[in-house]
Amino acid sequence: MSEFGRSTFPAQISGLAREIQCKLIALGIDWQDGSQMRRLAQAILSGKDDFGGSDDFSRRAMRELMGLVSLMNFSMAKAANRDVDVHGGACWKALASALWTESGQ
């Protein structure tokens, strides 16, 4: 990857973190509430899209959140493999921690 690619990691991570935060807000999830985050992590890990409700908006938001989580994990790993120090912010940190805990890692 070129140096240009290395320099875009922080912006990519920041954009993904912002979108994840928007999805959590849309789903009515407080990322400072550990029990809510663990339940959300369980839903993400099991592939359930009805966490925020059974209506079409909630299901779509949940599916989009799952995709964003996957992209964030991929981007963070890619940045780490290239020794680029990036941070996803407090919201991502809470979600990543819950996902790690719930996955049994």
Summary of the structure (lengths in Angstrom):
residues: 105
radius of gyration: 14.0
end to end distance: 29.9
largest distance: 44.5
contacts: 299
relative contact order: 0.20
helix: 74%
strand: 0%
